[in-house]
Amino acid sequence: MSLTDKIFSAGIVGCGGAGFPTHVKYNAKPEHLIINAAECEPLLRTDRYVMCNYAPEIIDGCEAALKHLGAKDCTIALKEPYKEEIAALEAAIAAANSPVKLHTFPSFYPAGDEQVMVYEVTGKVVPPAAIPLEVGCVVSNVATILAIHDAVADKPFTHKFLTMTGEVANPTVLRVPIGTSFADCLAQAGGANIDDYFVISGGPMMGKPLTKEQALASFVTKTTSGFILLPKGSRLPSLHQTPVEHTINRAKAACIQCTYCTELCPRHMLGHPIQPHKMMRKIACGSVEGMIDDPEALNALLCCECGVCELFACPMGLQPRKVNSLVKQELGKRGIRYPKQEKEYTADANREYRKIPTKRAANRAGVGKYYDYSIKTCIEYEPQSVSISLKQHIGAPAEAVVAVGERVKCGQLIAKCPDGSLGANIHASVDGKVTAVSGSIVIER
């Protein structure tokens, strides 16, 4: 069985957040395999824990992927302050006499954006609306590589590492079965320090906002990287809960066209023609729907929604990212995509001087209080029941192959990728009995 077949069989998707099926990404012949180990988001410590404690497995996974892809180079890219992680990886590389190399850079946000990372490692600019493969690169998250190591040994993707931090009693890394409830994760971190909290699933800059009620109804998926508990009235909850009409009205009333949102935009600094300040100017003179026929509206499709513009750059506290997102949604409804152009792009000459230190990004986002937490522990927890979503990756939902009443074993296939579709297989993450099959499969021990 080829590595691609093993990856497909194991149900591996990108662990960095998007959840793209890895077997499809690895159906390629790149020149360079880049492992994203930057842990882009402030506060998350998941990948750092994995690197410190699973370095030999990561190097084995890199070598398996490198051999399969036939790439000339494999580089693990990570931040210079990650001293323990660098030491662990260097020791593993030396022990295995591996061709894998490390590439380090200062801690800036968003270093883990894959297009930013490709430029940092290779000096090549991925064209707008393109993927790294167009400049000869494949980028995989370091946790994805660990899952590939397991897949080589025929171990399916059933458990997830994630960070529990913020207003919790004991910030920690967890390793839990996919489908574990947020409530169980919170309990393992000692519970919440406050009664009225708001949750970010993922990192503070790009994570998914959840009310307390939504969080308590949520479950760990293959792409869950962490949960951050924040006071309900703090900056991030307030921004996320701002009604759309207020966002637009504020843009019309208060945007001073300073252009900071554009000057600090990571994709703009790579030479892409995205200019958030122009989107703000256009929304001030009309509506989202009225902008769609404007050729410049297409540039909103280039937004990676990193949050730099609204959480760091804007001196007026406005939300260019949300405006870009609204325009993107309207374009998507009409089936409009960004047209690829045959030209070379050059990074801005001032890019090196406009990189945003990660800690400053955290402070501006209102989560600096939690930035220096030292999280080196990992709690392995096995819940009494799991609820495993059939839609936890890009593409079509998986199709259940088990029925209510069946007994299953951890690692058993319980939902398969539909034939001929983009998707991923899903496996039982605990031993137990299937008690529900709908949009999720519930298994109780």
URNOR-V605826 format. One record per backbone hydrogen bond with DSSP energy under -1.0 kcal/mol. CO is the residue of the C=O (numbers start at 1). NH is the residue of the N-H. If there is no record, write none. Layout:
# URNOR-V605826
co=CO nh=NH
co=CO nh=NH
This chain:
# URNOR-V605826
co=2 nh=6
co=3 nh=7
co=4 nh=8
co=5 nh=9
co=6 nh=10
co=7 nh=12
co=10 nh=157
co=12 nh=22
co=19 nh=394
co=20 nh=14
co=21 nh=25
co=22 nh=26
co=24 nh=27
co=26 nh=28
co=31 nh=72
co=31 nh=73
co=32 nh=138
co=33 nh=75
co=34 nh=140
co=35 nh=37
co=35 nh=77
co=36 nh=142
co=45 nh=49
co=46 nh=50
co=47 nh=51
co=48 nh=52
co=49 nh=53
co=50 nh=54
co=54 nh=58
co=55 nh=59
co=56 nh=60
co=57 nh=61
co=58 nh=62
co=59 nh=63
co=60 nh=64
co=61 nh=65
co=62 nh=66
co=63 nh=67
co=64 nh=68
co=65 nh=69
co=66 nh=70
co=73 nh=33
co=74 nh=101
co=75 nh=35
co=76 nh=103
co=77 nh=37
co=78 nh=105
co=79 nh=82
co=81 nh=83
co=82 nh=86
co=83 nh=87
co=84 nh=88
co=85 nh=89
co=86 nh=90
co=87 nh=91
co=88 nh=92
co=89 nh=93
co=90 nh=94
co=91 nh=95
co=92 nh=96
co=93 nh=98
co=101 nh=76
co=103 nh=78
co=105 nh=80
co=106 nh=108
co=107 nh=358
co=108 nh=111
co=110 nh=113
co=113 nh=117
co=114 nh=118
co=115 nh=119
co=116 nh=120
co=117 nh=121
co=118 nh=122
co=119 nh=123
co=127 nh=130
co=131 nh=134
co=132 nh=135
co=132 nh=137
co=133 nh=136
co=136 nh=31
co=136 nh=32
co=138 nh=34
co=140 nh=36
co=141 nh=145
co=142 nh=146
co=143 nh=147
co=144 nh=148
co=145 nh=149
co=146 nh=150
co=147 nh=151
co=148 nh=152
co=150 nh=155
co=151 nh=154
co=156 nh=158
co=158 nh=178
co=160 nh=176
co=162 nh=174
co=163 nh=227
co=164 nh=172
co=165 nh=229
co=166 nh=168
co=167 nh=193
co=172 nh=164
co=173 nh=379
co=174 nh=162
co=175 nh=381
co=176 nh=160
co=177 nh=180
co=179 nh=387
co=180 nh=220
co=181 nh=185
co=182 nh=186
co=183 nh=187
co=184 nh=188
co=185 nh=189
co=186 nh=191
co=187 nh=190
co=189 nh=170
co=191 nh=169
co=196 nh=232
co=198 nh=230
co=199 nh=210
co=200 nh=228
co=201 nh=208
co=203 nh=207
co=208 nh=201
co=210 nh=199
co=211 nh=215
co=212 nh=216
co=215 nh=218
co=218 nh=182
co=220 nh=179
co=221 nh=224
co=225 nh=163
co=226 nh=202
co=227 nh=165
co=228 nh=200
co=229 nh=167
co=230 nh=198
co=231 nh=234
co=234 nh=238
co=235 nh=239
co=236 nh=240
co=237 nh=241
co=239 nh=242
co=243 nh=247
co=244 nh=248
co=245 nh=249
co=246 nh=250
co=247 nh=251
co=248 nh=252
co=249 nh=253
co=250 nh=254
co=251 nh=255
co=259 nh=263
co=260 nh=264
co=265 nh=269
co=267 nh=272
co=268 nh=271
co=269 nh=348
co=275 nh=278
co=275 nh=279
co=276 nh=280
co=277 nh=281
co=278 nh=282
co=279 nh=283
co=280 nh=284
co=288 nh=291
co=291 nh=294
co=294 nh=297
co=295 nh=298
co=296 nh=299
co=297 nh=300
co=298 nh=301
co=299 nh=302
co=300 nh=303
co=307 nh=311
co=308 nh=312
co=308 nh=313
co=309 nh=314
co=319 nh=323
co=320 nh=324
co=321 nh=325
co=322 nh=326
co=323 nh=327
co=324 nh=328
co=325 nh=329
co=326 nh=330
co=327 nh=331
co=328 nh=332
co=329 nh=333
co=330 nh=334
co=331 nh=336
co=332 nh=335
co=341 nh=343
co=348 nh=351
co=350 nh=353
co=351 nh=354
co=356 nh=109
co=357 nh=361
co=358 nh=362
co=359 nh=363
co=360 nh=364
co=361 nh=365
co=362 nh=367
co=363 nh=366
co=367 nh=370
co=368 nh=371
co=370 nh=373
co=377 nh=173
co=379 nh=175
co=384 nh=445
co=386 nh=443
co=388 nh=441
co=390 nh=398
co=399 nh=416
co=403 nh=406
co=406 nh=434
co=408 nh=432
co=409 nh=412
co=412 nh=428
co=414 nh=401
co=415 nh=426
co=416 nh=399
co=418 nh=421
co=422 nh=396
co=426 nh=414
co=426 nh=415
co=428 nh=411
co=432 nh=408
co=433 nh=444
co=434 nh=405
co=436 nh=442
co=439 nh=390
co=440 nh=438
co=441 nh=388
co=442 nh=435
co=442 nh=436
co=443 nh=386
co=444 nh=433
